[in-house]
Structure formats: structure tokens, C-alpha cells
């Protein structure tokens, strides 16, 4: 990745509020997941770009995640597939099962009205879970972008 790309990626992360940015201070840098951080010098750990941008959601590893309704606050959810492979978006019900499958071809986006506490899953075209997200308790807008 060239320097211009790194600067742009870092700027996007700051604007998005997640997904890119700077790891904690060196004393806390051990909290970075393996492979997420590199130390370019002067004790500053810089987070490498990761394959998604998200706002207003918490990311979870694949598992038996289920939706819950925190309150009746509607949240505008936007999911974009900027990758080169087709994806499938699922809503996870309150029982934890997949529902409302939506194909996301490369370059496509979809918008939903969802609620705080609702869980969503992004899967490969074969149905293998890639990651899960829950709309945070204080969200009024949520964005998930795979790239």
C-alpha cells in the first residue's frame, strides 16, 4: 500500500469513526488484535486497514448472535458491498436464526429501517458467515461497508 493510500485510508477511518485509525498508546497497544497493528517507529502503533467500515454497530465474531430490541428507536441501516465478491446479508431473529436473506452483488448497497439491538450477519455467497453486527444502543444511524 503506498503512502497516499494509507493517508486516505486513515482519513476515511477518522471520518467513519471506526474501522481504521490509530491503535491505543504503546502501553496499551497489546489490546490490538494480532495483525491489526504495525509499529512504524517512535512508539506509535498504526492500525492497518481492515476489510470493512462500520458506524453505529458493534462487530462480533460469527456465532449464535440474536436480535434484541433495546427500544423502539428506528435506525437507518445502510449496507454496502464494495468488495469484488457477492455477499449475502441476513437479519438475525430474536431466536438467533437467519431471516430476510438479501443478495449483495459487488458494488451494490441496500438500506433498511432497523432498531437498536438488532443483529445482522454478512455471509459469503455460499452462506458462510463472515461477520456479525449489532446496532448499538445509542445509534440513530448505522453503516456497514465491506471493501
N, CA, C and O of each residue as an XYZ file, in Angstrom:
588
protein
N       0.858     -1.168      0.000
C       0.000      0.000      0.000
C       0.901      1.226      0.000
O       1.783      1.333      0.852
N       0.703      2.152     -0.932
C       1.548      3.330     -0.982
C       1.115      4.347      0.079
O       0.057      4.209      0.692
N       1.941      5.355      0.280
C       1.709      6.331      1.346
C       0.406      7.099      1.144
O      -0.314      7.330      2.115
N       0.080      7.500     -0.080
C      -1.161      8.230     -0.339
C      -2.363      7.371      0.044
O      -3.314      7.863      0.651
N      -2.318      6.098     -0.307
C      -3.418      5.198      0.036
C      -3.570      5.092      1.551
O      -4.691      5.085      2.061
N      -2.450      5.009      2.276
C      -2.501      4.930      3.742
C      -3.107      6.203      4.347
O      -3.909      6.135      5.279
N      -2.718      7.359      3.810
C      -3.244      8.626      4.326
C      -4.749      8.703      4.082
O      -5.505      9.088      4.974
N      -5.184      8.338      2.876
C      -6.610      8.363      2.555
C      -7.358      7.375      3.440
O      -8.422      7.702      3.965
N      -6.814      6.164      3.613
C      -7.457      5.150      4.455
C      -7.580      5.645      5.893
O      -8.620      5.450      6.523
N      -6.539      6.281      6.418
C      -6.598      6.809      7.772
C      -7.637      7.914      7.883
O      -8.371      7.975      8.870
N      -7.710      8.792      6.881
C      -8.700      9.872      6.905
C     -10.114      9.318      6.873
O     -10.988      9.801      7.593
N     -10.344      8.304      6.040
C     -11.668      7.687      5.978
C     -12.022      7.103      7.332
O     -13.164      7.221      7.776
N     -11.054      6.471      8.002
C     -11.307      5.887      9.318
C     -11.677      6.931     10.352
O     -12.568      6.708     11.171
N     -11.004      8.065     10.322
C     -11.328      9.127     11.267
C     -12.732      9.659     11.005
O     -13.493      9.891     11.944
N     -13.079      9.852      9.736
C     -14.402     10.350      9.387
C     -15.461      9.319      9.756
O     -16.503      9.667     10.310
N     -15.196      8.048      9.449
C     -16.172      6.991      9.732
C     -16.287      6.712     11.214
O     -17.322      6.228     11.673
N     -15.242      7.010     11.972
C     -15.306      6.786     13.407
C     -14.954      5.364     13.795
O     -14.976      5.042     14.983
N     -14.634      4.511     12.860
C     -14.278      3.129     13.178
C     -13.685      2.477     11.945
O     -13.754      3.009     10.838
N     -13.103      1.314     12.166
C     -12.603      0.532     11.060
C     -11.168      0.849     10.686
O     -10.475     -0.038     10.189
N     -10.687      2.057     10.897
C      -9.316      2.432     10.643
C      -8.896      3.325     11.803
O      -9.710      3.633     12.674
N      -7.665      3.732     11.823
C      -7.267      4.713     12.807
C      -5.989      4.326     13.488
O      -5.152      3.625     12.920
N      -5.840      4.783     14.700
C      -4.621      4.553     15.457
C      -4.923      3.634     16.611
O      -5.938      3.781     17.292
N      -4.028      2.676     16.831
C      -4.171      1.773     17.980
C      -3.971      2.568     19.256
O      -3.510      3.709     19.211
N      -4.309      1.988     20.378
C      -4.082      2.670     21.647
C      -2.598      3.014     21.820
O      -1.745      2.515     21.086
N      -2.310      3.861     22.787
C      -0.936      4.249     23.080
C      -0.091      2.996     23.313
O      -0.636      1.952     23.672
N       1.230      3.074     23.117
C       2.078      1.895     23.213
C       1.876      1.080     24.481
O       1.977     -0.146     24.442
N       1.593      1.727     25.599
C       1.381      0.977     26.832
C       0.153      0.086     26.747
O       0.046     -0.887     27.494
N      -0.768      0.396     25.860
C      -1.997     -0.370     25.721
C      -2.050     -1.080     24.366
O      -3.028     -1.761     24.058
N      -1.006     -0.922     23.565
C      -1.017     -1.456     22.210
C      -1.220     -2.964     22.169
O      -1.602     -3.497     21.127
N      -0.979     -3.662     23.262
C      -1.197     -5.107     23.299
C      -2.665     -5.445     23.083
O      -2.984     -6.590     22.763
N      -3.576     -4.470     23.251
C      -5.001     -4.708     23.029
C      -5.335     -4.876     21.551
O      -6.405     -5.387     21.219
N      -4.449     -4.460     20.666
C      -4.693     -4.626     19.239
C      -4.651     -6.101     18.911
O      -3.830     -6.844     19.449
N      -5.535     -6.522     18.030
C      -5.557     -7.914     17.614
C      -4.328     -8.208     16.767
O      -3.838     -7.322     16.067
N      -3.816     -9.444     16.818
C      -2.644     -9.780     16.008
C      -2.891     -9.446     14.536
O      -3.941     -9.769     13.981
N      -1.926     -8.807     13.929
C      -2.033     -8.456     12.521
C      -2.693     -7.116     12.266
O      -2.589     -6.582     11.162
N      -3.381     -6.550     13.278
C      -4.046     -5.263     13.095
C      -3.067     -4.104     13.175
O      -3.281     -3.069     12.544
N      -1.997     -4.264     13.944
C      -1.117     -3.138     14.209
C       0.303     -3.405     13.740
O       0.797     -4.531     13.802
N       0.940     -2.359     13.275
C       2.361     -2.386     12.988
C       2.959     -1.184     13.679
O       2.276     -0.177     13.863
N       4.202     -1.264     14.060
C       4.844     -0.149     14.728
C       5.846      0.477     13.775
O       6.934     -0.063     13.578
N       5.485      1.634     13.168
C       6.358      2.257     12.193
C       7.535      2.987     12.815
O       8.459      3.373     12.099
N       7.528      3.184     14.106
C       8.608      3.898     14.768
C       8.058      4.899     15.743
O       6.860      5.181     15.759
N       8.938      5.434     16.555
C       8.584      6.444     17.554
C       7.508      5.947     18.506
O       6.832      6.755     19.143
N       7.335      4.634     18.616
C       6.408      4.076     19.592
C       4.942      4.174     19.227
O       4.091      3.799     20.034
N       4.613      4.666     18.032
C       3.210      4.791     17.636
C       2.793      3.563     16.842
O       3.411      3.242     15.827
N       1.760      2.880     17.287
C       1.237      1.736     16.548
C       0.134      2.226     15.634
O      -0.805      2.873     16.099
N       0.223      1.934     14.345
C      -0.767      2.386     13.383
C      -1.573      1.187     12.924
O      -1.013      0.170     12.513
N      -2.881      1.310     12.994
C      -3.763      0.218     12.601
C      -3.787      0.102     11.078
O      -3.932      1.095     10.365
N      -3.644     -1.124     10.602
C      -3.744     -1.395      9.174
C      -5.213     -1.398      8.781
O      -6.064     -1.720      9.611
N      -5.533     -1.051      7.546
C      -6.922     -1.113      7.106
C      -7.477     -2.522      7.253
O      -6.789     -3.501      6.963
N      -8.696     -2.619      7.693
C      -9.367     -3.893      7.808
C     -10.503     -3.909      6.800
O     -10.923     -2.841      6.354
N     -11.022     -5.082      6.418
C     -11.899     -5.146      5.243
C     -13.329     -4.668      5.448
O     -14.239     -5.166      4.785
N     -13.546     -3.734      6.331
C     -14.891     -3.210      6.500
C     -14.822     -1.839      7.159
O     -13.838     -1.504      7.818
N     -15.852     -1.070      6.978
C     -16.040      0.183      7.706
C     -17.389      0.048      8.377
O     -18.348     -0.402      7.751
N     -17.480      0.429      9.643
C     -18.785      0.367     10.285
C     -18.966      1.545     11.219
O     -18.025      2.016     11.857
N     -20.211      2.009     11.280
C     -20.601      3.133     12.126
C     -21.896      2.735     12.821
O     -22.805      2.214     12.174
N     -21.995      2.969     14.109
C     -23.243      2.728     14.833
C     -23.573      1.270     15.064
O     -24.699      0.930     15.426
N     -22.576      0.395     14.854
C     -22.768     -1.028     15.118
C     -21.543     -1.556     15.850
O     -20.452     -0.994     15.748
N     -21.737     -2.644     16.586
C     -20.625     -3.358     17.198
C     -20.405     -4.632     16.406
O     -21.361     -5.338     16.086
N     -19.145     -4.934     16.086
C     -18.817     -6.125     15.309
C     -18.609     -7.297     16.263
O     -18.013     -7.143     17.330
N     -19.102     -8.466     15.871
C     -18.942     -9.687     16.644
C     -18.431    -10.791     15.743
O     -18.686    -10.778     14.539
N     -17.706    -11.753     16.317
C     -17.333    -12.914     15.513
C     -18.578    -13.741     15.225
O     -19.590    -13.615     15.915
N     -18.500    -14.571     14.221
C     -19.649    -15.408     13.871
C     -19.991    -16.332     15.033
O     -19.110    -16.882     15.694
N     -21.268    -16.486     15.261
C     -21.737    -17.331     16.350
C     -23.239    -17.248     16.451
O     -23.914    -16.835     15.508
N     -23.751    -17.632     17.573
C     -25.197    -17.688     17.782
C     -25.728    -16.337     18.269
O     -26.337    -16.249     19.335
N     -25.497    -15.312     17.496
C     -25.945    -13.967     17.852
C     -27.428    -13.824     17.540
O     -27.900    -14.346     16.530
N     -28.161    -13.129     18.387
C     -29.582    -12.920     18.135
C     -29.956    -11.471     18.394
O     -29.297    -10.769     19.160
N     -31.036    -11.036     17.737
C     -31.512     -9.668     17.903
C     -32.217     -9.511     19.237
O     -32.782    -10.460     19.781
N     -32.173     -8.312     19.741
C     -32.987     -7.911     20.888
C     -33.433     -6.494     20.582
O     -32.774     -5.783     19.823
N     -34.511     -6.091     21.148
C     -34.974     -4.736     20.894
C     -34.757     -3.907     22.140
O     -35.406     -4.118     23.165
N     -33.829     -2.952     22.040
C     -33.488     -2.083     23.162
C     -34.634     -1.125     23.440
O     -35.051     -0.958     24.587
N     -35.138     -0.500     22.393
C     -36.273      0.412     22.488
C     -36.890      0.491     21.096
O     -36.521     -0.288     20.217
N     -37.792      1.387     20.888
C     -38.478      1.460     19.605
C     -37.876      2.539     18.689
O     -38.536      3.013     17.764
N     -36.630      2.917     18.954
C     -35.962      3.908     18.129
C     -35.577      3.296     16.787
O     -34.807      2.338     16.727
N     -36.121      3.858     15.716
C     -35.773      3.385     14.373
C     -34.375      3.855     14.020
O     -33.992      4.984     14.325
N     -33.621      2.987     13.380
C     -32.253      3.284     12.967
C     -32.143      3.014     11.478
O     -32.472      1.922     11.015
N     -31.683      4.004     10.728
C     -31.449      3.823      9.293
C     -30.169      3.012      9.124
O     -29.092      3.447      9.532
N     -30.294      1.830      8.521
C     -29.154      0.946      8.305
C     -28.818      0.915      6.817
O     -29.693      0.693      5.981
N     -27.554      1.138      6.494
C     -27.078      1.069      5.119
C     -25.954      0.048      5.061
O     -24.997      0.125      5.832
N     -26.068     -0.911      4.145
C     -25.034     -1.927      3.978
C     -24.560     -1.877      2.530
O     -25.366     -1.948      1.602
N     -23.250     -1.754      2.345
C     -22.665     -1.665      1.007
C     -21.628     -2.761      0.811
O     -20.872     -3.094      1.723
N     -21.609     -3.309     -0.387
C     -20.616     -4.302     -0.754
C     -19.661     -3.674     -1.754
O     -19.959     -3.606     -2.946
N     -18.526     -3.219     -1.274
C     -17.514     -2.648     -2.157
C     -16.449     -3.682     -2.521
O     -15.433     -3.350     -3.132
N     -16.693     -4.937     -2.140
C     -15.743     -5.989     -2.469
C     -15.964     -6.458     -3.901
O     -16.845     -5.959     -4.601
N     -15.167     -7.407     -4.318
C     -15.285     -7.949     -5.673
C     -16.052     -9.263     -5.692
O     -16.142     -9.917     -6.731
N     -16.603     -9.651     -4.549
C     -17.323    -10.925     -4.458
C     -18.746    -10.692     -3.970
O     -18.991     -9.759     -3.205
N     -19.685    -11.526     -4.401
C     -21.064    -11.386     -3.921
C     -21.170    -11.768     -2.448
O     -20.479    -12.671     -1.976
N     -22.032    -11.079     -1.744
C     -22.271    -11.338     -0.325
C     -23.764    -11.546     -0.094
O     -24.587    -11.238     -0.956
N     -24.095    -12.066      1.066
C     -25.489    -12.201      1.480
C     -25.636    -11.520      2.841
O     -24.810    -11.718      3.732
N     -26.679    -10.726      2.994
C     -26.975    -10.064      4.258
C     -28.173    -10.753      4.894
O     -29.194    -10.970      4.242
N     -28.041    -11.094      6.166
C     -29.132    -11.709      6.924
C     -29.448    -10.862      8.144
O     -28.552    -10.266      8.741
N     -30.719    -10.807      8.513
C     -31.127    -10.291      9.812
C     -31.199    -11.497     10.725
O     -31.727    -12.539     10.336
N     -30.671    -11.370     11.947
C     -30.738    -12.461     12.915
C     -31.949    -12.215     13.820
O     -32.055    -11.162     14.449
N     -32.849    -13.181     13.882
C     -34.080    -13.033     14.662
C     -33.786    -13.041     16.158
O     -32.648    -13.256     16.576
N     -34.818    -12.806     16.952
C     -34.660    -12.841     18.414
C     -34.372    -14.256     18.908
O     -33.949    -14.439     20.049
N     -34.596    -15.257     18.057
C     -34.260    -16.643     18.402
C     -32.879    -17.027     17.865
O     -32.392    -18.123     18.141
N     -32.242    -16.125     17.095
C     -30.900    -16.360     16.579
C     -30.833    -16.976     15.198
O     -29.739    -17.217     14.687
N     -31.979    -17.238     14.578
C     -31.941    -17.822     13.232
C     -31.796    -16.731     12.177
O     -32.116    -15.568     12.420
N     -31.312    -17.122     11.008
C     -31.180    -16.188      9.892
C     -32.545    -15.933      9.270
O     -33.379    -16.834      9.171
N     -32.757    -14.685      8.852
C     -34.023    -14.322      8.216
C     -33.746    -13.230      7.190
O     -32.704    -12.576      7.234
N     -34.668    -13.041      6.287
C     -34.629    -11.939      5.318
C     -33.331    -11.875      4.536
O     -32.701    -10.819      4.469
N     -32.919    -12.995      3.938
C     -31.686    -13.016      3.155
C     -31.774    -12.019      2.003
O     -32.797    -11.933      1.324
N     -30.709    -11.278      1.791
C     -30.646    -10.303      0.714
C     -29.301    -10.435      0.016
O     -28.259    -10.250      0.643
N     -29.312    -10.749     -1.257
C     -28.073    -10.849     -2.031
C     -27.487     -9.453     -2.225
O     -28.209     -8.500     -2.516
N     -26.185     -9.345     -2.062
C     -25.468     -8.090     -2.279
C     -24.368     -8.339     -3.314
O     -23.246     -8.695     -2.954
N     -24.684     -8.156     -4.590
C     -23.643     -8.303     -5.610
C     -22.549     -7.252     -5.402
O     -22.795     -6.240     -4.746
N     -21.360     -7.469     -5.942
C     -20.301     -6.464     -5.828
C     -20.789     -5.095     -6.308
O     -21.439     -4.987     -7.348
N     -20.470     -4.058     -5.542
C     -20.838     -2.698     -5.902
C     -22.247     -2.291     -5.517
O     -22.656     -1.164     -5.799
N     -22.998     -3.175     -4.883
C     -24.389     -2.844     -4.533
C     -24.510     -2.365     -3.094
O     -23.603     -2.549     -2.283
N     -25.646     -1.748     -2.794
C     -25.973     -1.276     -1.454
C     -27.433     -1.571     -1.181
O     -28.234     -1.720     -2.104
N     -27.763     -1.652      0.073
C     -29.146     -1.858      0.480
C     -29.389     -1.030      1.741
O     -28.485     -0.848      2.555
N     -30.604     -0.536      1.894
C     -30.966      0.245      3.079
C     -32.169     -0.390      3.755
O     -33.075     -0.897      3.093
N     -32.165     -0.357      5.060
C     -33.255     -0.893      5.868
C     -33.575      0.091      6.980
O     -32.758      0.942      7.332
N     -34.772     -0.039      7.525
C     -35.079      0.585      8.801
C     -34.988     -0.539      9.817
O     -35.690     -1.544      9.709
N     -34.124     -0.364     10.798
C     -33.907     -1.392     11.803
C     -34.092     -0.751     13.181
O     -34.604      0.364     13.286
N     -33.681     -1.448     14.222
C     -33.842     -0.951     15.589
C     -32.585     -1.211     16.398
O     -31.810     -2.114     16.083
N     -32.387     -0.432     17.423
C     -31.271     -0.635     18.337
C     -31.335     -2.059     18.891
O     -32.393     -2.537     19.301
N     -30.190     -2.716     18.894
C     -30.116     -4.076     19.409
C     -30.321     -5.154     18.358
O     -30.087     -6.330     18.636
N     -30.749     -4.783     17.162
C     -30.934     -5.787     16.114
C     -29.578     -6.286     15.612
O     -28.623     -5.519     15.491
N     -29.517     -7.581     15.324
C     -28.292     -8.224     14.867
C     -28.383     -8.514     13.371
O     -29.440     -8.889     12.864
N     -27.269     -8.336     12.676
C     -27.175     -8.564     11.234
C     -25.939     -9.390     10.955
O     -24.952     -9.317     11.686
N     -25.996    -10.175      9.897
C     -24.875    -11.036      9.532
C     -24.535    -10.843      8.062
O     -25.421    -10.799      7.208
N     -23.242    -10.728      7.777
C     -22.760    -10.677      6.403
C     -22.110    -12.032      6.131
O     -21.245    -12.479      6.884
N     -22.537    -12.679      5.046
C     -22.037    -14.014      4.708
C     -21.547    -14.040      3.268
O     -21.890    -13.184      2.453
N     -20.740    -15.044      2.984
C     -20.279    -15.250      1.606
C     -21.452    -15.741      0.769
O     -22.523    -16.039      1.298
N     -21.243    -15.820     -0.531
C     -22.318    -16.273     -1.418
C     -22.702    -17.722     -1.155
O     -23.776    -18.157     -1.572
N     -21.844    -18.479     -0.471
C     -22.167    -19.862     -0.120
C     -22.848    -19.964      1.242
O     -23.204    -21.056      1.684
N     -23.026    -18.816      1.909
C     -23.706    -18.805      3.195
C     -22.790    -18.892      4.403
O     -23.271    -18.952      5.535
N     -21.477    -18.900      4.188
C     -20.532    -18.942      5.301
C     -20.463    -17.566      5.955
O     -20.200    -16.569      5.282
N     -20.698    -17.510      7.250
C     -20.669    -16.245      7.981
C     -19.284    -15.605      7.881
O     -18.266    -16.271      8.071
N     -19.260    -14.305      7.580
C     -18.024    -13.538      7.552
C     -17.899    -12.675      8.802
O     -16.807    -12.540      9.352
N     -19.000    -12.092      9.252
C     -19.020    -11.310     10.480
C     -20.456    -10.986     10.838
O     -21.361    -11.068     10.007
N     -20.641    -10.616     12.094
C     -21.962    -10.241     12.585
C     -21.860     -8.876     13.257
O     -20.816     -8.501     13.791
N     -22.970     -8.142     13.215
C     -23.009     -6.794     13.761
C     -24.294     -6.605     14.546
O     -25.334     -7.159     14.191
N     -24.222     -5.818     15.619
C     -25.408     -5.444     16.382
C     -25.480     -3.926     16.390
O     -24.487     -3.251     16.664
N     -26.651     -3.397     16.090
C     -26.840     -1.951     16.129
C     -26.740     -1.509     17.584
O     -27.451     -2.022     18.447
N     -25.861     -0.562     17.848
C     -25.574     -0.163     19.224
C     -26.749      0.547     19.888
O     -27.634      1.089     19.226
N     -26.723      0.525     21.199
C     -27.825      1.062     21.994
C     -28.025      2.569     21.827
O     -29.093      3.090     22.147
N     -27.007      3.271     21.329
C     -27.142      4.725     21.172
C     -27.171      5.159     19.704
O     -27.046      6.347     19.408
N     -27.335      4.205     18.788
C     -27.323      4.527     17.352
C     -28.596      5.225     16.903
O     -29.693      4.944     17.386
N     -28.416      6.130     15.975
C     -29.544      6.693     15.231
C     -29.325      6.464     13.745
O     -30.216      6.708     12.931
N     -28.115      5.988     13.394
C     -27.742      5.671     12.020
C     -26.706      4.555     12.083
O     -25.845      4.560     12.962
N     -26.779      3.605     11.166
C     -25.821      2.508     11.149
C     -25.337      2.264      9.720
O     -26.125      2.308      8.774
N     -24.044      2.009      9.571
C     -23.445      1.772      8.265
C     -22.501      0.585      8.366
O     -21.676      0.515      9.277
N     -22.623     -0.345      7.431
C     -21.684     -1.457      7.310
C     -21.209     -1.450      5.868
O     -22.020     -1.542      4.947
N     -19.907     -1.342      5.663
C     -19.347     -1.333      4.304
C     -18.237     -2.370      4.211
O     -17.228     -2.274      4.910
N     -18.422     -3.347      3.359
C     -17.379     -4.330      3.069
C     -16.599     -3.850      1.867
O     -17.187     -3.445      0.864
N     -15.280     -3.891      1.956
C     -14.473     -3.494      0.809
C     -13.337     -4.464      0.592
O     -12.546     -4.290     -0.334
